[in-house]
Amino acid sequence: MSLEALNQQVKKDLAYLSFGGTDMVRPLPHPAGHVYDVIIIGGGQSGLAAAFGLRRERITNILVLDENPEGFEGPWETYARMVTLRTPKQITSIDLGIPSLTFRSWWEAQFGAKSWEAIERIPRGDWMNYLRWYRKVLGLPVQNRVMLNLIEPIEKDLYRLHVAGQGMGENTLLTRKVILATGIQGGGEWHVPAMIAEQLPPHLYAHTSKPIDFQALKGKKVAILGGGASAFDNAHFALTNGVAEAHVFVRRKEMQRINPIRQMEGSGLIERFQVLSDENKYKVMSHFFKHSQPPTNDTFGRASSWPGFKLHLASPWLDVEDTGKGTVVTTPQGAFRFDFLIISTGLVTDPALRPELRLVEKHIIRWSDRYKAPDEIANPTIDSHPYLSPGFAFQSRDEEGKKLLYGLFAFNYSALISCGILASALSGMRFGIPKLVSEVANQLFLDNQKEILDEYFNYQEHEFIADLTTTEELA
């Protein structure tokens, strides 16, 4: 099958499922201009899948906004530096159960079934190409190079979004619902330890989420702080681009070997996580944080195959010092000098860190408001996460906030504690998107319930139109 033939198959499959039809939602006239039913912030895999899911529910008055240029949404062609995805290739995700929309169908249409059997994992660049195709074949309404600056509630069931974009300057858009499909950093910010941020000038270090000029580091020594998969991705990437030595520093005495996601994929913990009690949700996620995702075997193998790769276990950074000729990093195992530091220490989640939420964040209920964990597993990183509904809606800690937050959804990493990995891993996407879409659709339905019920009770269109005259005469 060619790619063009697959495009036709997608259209045929969707037609067989009666995709499209009359919009479910009634328009909301407003003197300030057009009102969207849903605006999705983020045009990566989550935002695209949410848009497709909404359209399947006949919610079509939607718009997707992304700050990046077209085709560069998400991390895949920006700061991601792994060779392949970490998710097993057979896991389905944003296809939402449509076989012709799966990555496998897209791959085999171009490279054949034997090629699919031959690859172990999905190449990163090909995943991005698949997302570009997915957006195009479904005709999803994405507007690129638009940044969301502020979410302003202006009345119940209505938000004014303050945005800025290329060629449009400062502007505003009206919408009834907002979905923050903003990925890894969308619930907070990337974390750089204070010791580094306070003691070193910015040109001596960079977080893995930032652009790094590896060409300028050719022949030099770099240190990477962190023991997760991203640290080893960056080590391999640096060495591939000519760095002389890449030293990975891990605070643990042994490398993390367990990936809890692999167990979750077959146990029901992904799709059924939301029915757990708060106590068990907290326990599960505390364990999840304890066993953060290790590098894949092939990632570690690629990095460690380079002569310049060095692994330092039991080596937390105790101090960093700018000497004018590089940075000295002090660990329990000694002091080392480097030309550049790469920080792979993850992120911090808290709605207070998001500038677009500054008008409403004080009303957002956190996990610390709802559950006090036992001291042995209590974790302030978990406590600062928002306490979301099963459909990813923000919840309010007070009456005032209920109206302000009604219609605001977080389908990003901040949903981790409330909803598990449904919005933060490809393994969970096919279970998370339907839950999100269902709650958004339910809200829109209830918003219009008076008109819907009035029309139902006043419905008088005749379906049975047979002439009974002949029957009466025979009687």
N, C-alpha and C positions, 0 to 999 in steps of 0.2 A: 504494500500500500504506500502511495506517495503522500506527502504532506497535504497536497491539495485534495486528495481523496479523503484523507482524515478530516479535513475541514468540512467537507460535504457530509461525512458521517456524523460529525458533531451536530450539524444543523438538523440532520434527519433524526438523530436520537432525541434532541430537544423537542422537535415537532411531535414525535410520538408521545412525549410526556406532556403535551399541551403547554409548552413553555410560552409565556407571553399572555396575551388576552387582556381583558378589561382590568385596569388598575384597581386594586383593592381600596385604596385610600382616597377620600374626597379631598379636593383642593382646599387650601386654607387661604382665602383672600386676605391681603393685608395692604394698608395704604402705603407702607414703606417699600413695597415691591414683591417680587416673587419669593415664595416660601418653599424651600425644599422639605420633603418629608424626612429625609435622612442625609446628613453629610458625614462621610467617612474620612477621618484624618489618617493618612497613610496609604500609599498605593503599592505596598509590598504584597507578599503572599496573603497575609491576613486581610488587608483591605480589599484586595481583589476577590478573595473568596467570600467575604461578607457582602460585597456588591452583587456577586452572582447569586448568593443565597437569598438576598432580598428580592431580586428580580424573579426568582423562582416562586416567591410568595406574592407576586404581582404588586410589588412595591417598586415602582420604576422612576419616581420623581426623586432621584438621588444624585449625589455628586461625590466623587472621590478626589481628595486633594493630596498632593505630595510635594515636598520641598525640593526634591531632586530632579534633574533632567530626565526626560522620558527614556526608559530603558535602564535606568540606574537606581531604581527604587530599592530600598532595603540594603542589607550589608554586602550582597554577593559580589558586586563590582566596585565597592567602595572600600570598606575596611576589613572585610573577611579575607583571610589569607590561607585558609585550608585548601588542600588540593581537591578533596571530595567532601560531600556532606557526611555527617556522622550517622544519620538515620539510615537504617537498612533500606535497600532500594525497593523492597517489595511493599513497604508501608505506603498506603494510599493517604491522600490528604485533601487538597483543595478541589479535587475532582467531584467531591460530594456525591460519590456513588455512580457517576456517569463513566462507564468504561472508556469511551472514546476521548475523555478529557484527562485521563491519567498520564503521568509522565511516561509510563511504559509504552502507551499507545503512540505518544509523540516521538519517543526514541525509535521504536520499531518502524514507524512510518518512514524514517530517514535512513536508519542503519540496519534494519532487519532484526529478526528474532534471535539469530545466532549471536549478534552483537550484544543484545540484552543479556543473554545467558553468560556472556564472557566478562561483562563488567562486574566488579565486586560492589562498588558504591557509585553513587551518582556524582559525576564531576561538577564542581561548583559552577563553572562558567555555563555548562549545559543546563543547570537548574535555572539560571537567570534567563537563558534563551527560552526555556519552557515557559517561564512567567510572562515573557514578552509575547509569546504566541498565545497563551491563555487569555491575556488581556485583549488581544486583537481578534481572536476567533469569536469571543463572546461579546465584542463591541462594548466593553465596559467604559463608563463615562469618567475618565481620569483627567484631571487638570494638573499639569506639572509646574514646577518652579513656583509653588505657592506655599507660603509659610503661615501657619496659624499663630497669632500672637496672643489672642485673648478670647475666652468664651464668656459672653455676657448674657445672663438671663434677663429678659426684658418683660416677660409676663409668663403665666403658666403655659407650659407646652410650647414655648418659643424662645429660641436663642438667637442672639446676634453674634456672629463670628467676625472678629477683626483679623483680617488677613493682609498679607503683603506679597506681591508677586511680580515677576518680570513683566514689564509692560503694563502693569495695572496699578502700581503704587499702593498706597494704603486704601483698603476697601473693606466693605462689610457684606456679609451674606446672612440671610435669614434661614433658619431651619428648625424643624420641630424636634428632631433627635440628632444627637452627635455620638458617633462611635470613634473612640480613640484607638485605632489599630496601628499603634505607634511602636510596636516591636520591643526590643530589649530595653532601650533607654527610655521608653515612653512613660514609665511610671515613676521615674526619678532621675538619677544622673549617674554617669560613670564615676567610679570611685578611685581616687588617687590618695594614698595615705598622707595624712597631714605632714608627717616628717619630711616627705619628698617635696610636697607642694610648698612648704614653708622654707625649706633650706636650700632648694636648688632653683636656678633660673630656668625658665621654660625651654630654652634651647638645648638643655642637657637631657631631657626625658620626654616621653610621650606615652599616653595610654594607647592600648592596642586598638581602640575605637577611632583614633585620630590618624590623619595622613602621616606617613613617615617616609622621609627621603632616603631610601636604602642605597641609592646610587652614591650619596654623599658619605655613606658609611663603609664603602668598599675598603677592604684591608684593615678595618678597625675592629675593636672589641666592644661587644654589647652585652649587657646584663638584662635578663628577663625575670621579673618578679612574678611568681605564681606557678601553681602546679596543675592547673586545669588544662583542658584541651587547647584553648587559645594560646597558651604560652608556647606549646610545642609547635603549633601552626606557625607562629611568628618566628620561632627559632629556625625552622626549616626554610621559611620564606627568606629570612635574612641571609642564611648561608647560601641559598640558591642565588641570591643577588650579590654575592661577592664579599659579604662580611667575613672577616678572618676567623673570629671566634664568637660563639653565642653561648653564654652561660645561663642556664636555667636554675633559679634558686627556689627551693620548695621548703616550706617550714616543717613539713612532716618528716618523720624519720624514715618512712617507707612511702613509695609511690602508691597513690590511690589506685586500686585495681577493680573496684566494683562500680558498675554503672547501673543505678537503680531503675533507670528508664527501661532497660531491657526486661527486667522483671515485671514492671508495670504494664508493659505492652500485652502480656498474655494473662494477667491476673484479674483484670477488671478495674484496677486502680486508676486507670486513665478515664474511662468512660463513666464509671460509677462513683468517682471520688466525691462528688457533691452531695451524696446521700450520707456521707459519714458525719458523725458528730463533730462539733468544734474541737473537742478534746483529741479525737483521732486525726482530724485534719492537721492539727498542730504537730502531733507526734510524727505523722508521715512526713511533713515538710521539714521538721527538725532533722529527721534522719536523712532526708534528701539533701539538705544543705551540708550535712556532715560528710556525705559521700558525693561530693560534687563530681561532675562528669569528667572521667579521666580521658586522656588522649586515646584515640583508636590505635590499635597495634600498628597499622600501616603508617599513621602519622608519626608515632614515636620512632618507628623503624627508619623512616625517611630522614628525620632530624638527626638521630643518633648515628647514622651511617657517615656523616661528615666528620672529618678529623677535627674540625674546629668546634664540635659540639661538646659541651661540658655540663654535667648534671651535679647539682649540689643539694644533697638531702640534709634535713635537720639544720637548715640554714636560713632562718628568718633574718630580715635586715634589721640590725640594731641601730645603725646610724648611716647617714650619707653625708659626704663632704665634697664641696666643689674646691678643687685644689688649683684651679686655673689651667691645669693641664689634664683635665679629666675629672671624673668623680670617683672617690674612694668609697666603696661599700663595705661596711663592717658587719660580720656575721659571727656566730659562735665558733665557726671553723676558721676564722681569720679575716683579714682585710684584702680587698681586691680593687684594682683600678680599672675603670672602663671609660670608653669614649662616649657612650650613650646608654641610657636606661630605657627599657620598654616595660611598661607597667600593665600587668595582666591580672588585675585584682577585682574584676567584676564591677558590680554596680550597687547603688543604694536606692531602695524604693521608698518613696514618701510623696504623697500628693503635694505637700508643701514645697517640694523642689521644682514643681512644674509651673512655669510662669503663666501658661495659658489657663491654669486653674486658680489663679490668685484671688478671684472674686468669690470662689465657692469652697476652697479647700478646707477652711476652718469648720465647715459643716460636715465634711466627709468623715464618716465613722471609720476608725482604724481597728485592727485586731486587738490592740491594747485596750480598747474601750469595751470589748465584748468577752475577752477570755484572758484569764490570768494563768499562765502556764506554770507548772512546777519548776522550782529553781534549777533542777538538774537539766532541763531542756529549754528553759526560757532564753529567748533570743531577741534582742532589740531590733535586729534586722527584719525578723518576721513580724514583730509587733507593729511596726510602722506601715505595713501593707494596708490598703483599704479593705474594709469588710464588705464584699460585694454580694449581690443576689446570685442565685444559680444561673441567671441569664446575663451576668456581667454588669448589672446596673449598680451605680454608686448608691449607697445608702446614707441617710442623714442621721446625725447624732442629736438633732433637735427639730422642733416643729418648723422653725423658720426655713431650715434647709431643705425640707421635703419638696417644696415647690421649686426651689432653685436647682435641685439635682434631678428632678423628674425629667427623664429623657436623655440622661447622660450615661454613657456606657464605656467601660474600660476593657477592651479586648487586646491587652498587651501583657507584659510580664508582671504588672502589678496585680494581676488576677491569680497569681500562683498559689497563694495560701487559701483563698476562698474556693477556687475552681480547679486546682491542680494544674497540670501542664496543658490544658486544653487550648490555651492561647499563647503558649510559649515554646511549643515543640511541634514539629510536623507530625509526630506520633499522635498528637491530640487533636489536630485541626479538624479532622472529619467528624469528631464528636462535639467539638466546641462550637463550630459555626452554626449548626442547627439550633443549639440552645440559645445562642445570641440572637439569631434571626427570629426565633419564636417569641422571645420576650419583647423585641422591638415591635414585631407585628402585633402582638397582644396589646401593647400600649397604644399603638395607632388605632386598633380596632375599638378599644375602650374609649379613646378620645372622641370617636365618632359614634358611640353607641346610641345616643339619643336619636340622631338622624336615621341610623340603621334600623333601630327598633320601630320608629315611627313609620318608616317605609314598609317594614315587614307587616305591621298590623294593618296598614292601609292598602296593602297589595291586593289589587282586584283584577289582574289580567287573567282572562280565561284560557286555560289550557285544554280543557275538555269542551269541544265545540260541536259534538254530534247533534243532529236534528232529532229531537225526541217526539216530534209530531206523529210520525209513522208508528212508532211504538205505542203511543197512547190510543191511536185509532184501532190497532189490532186488539188492544185490551178491551 
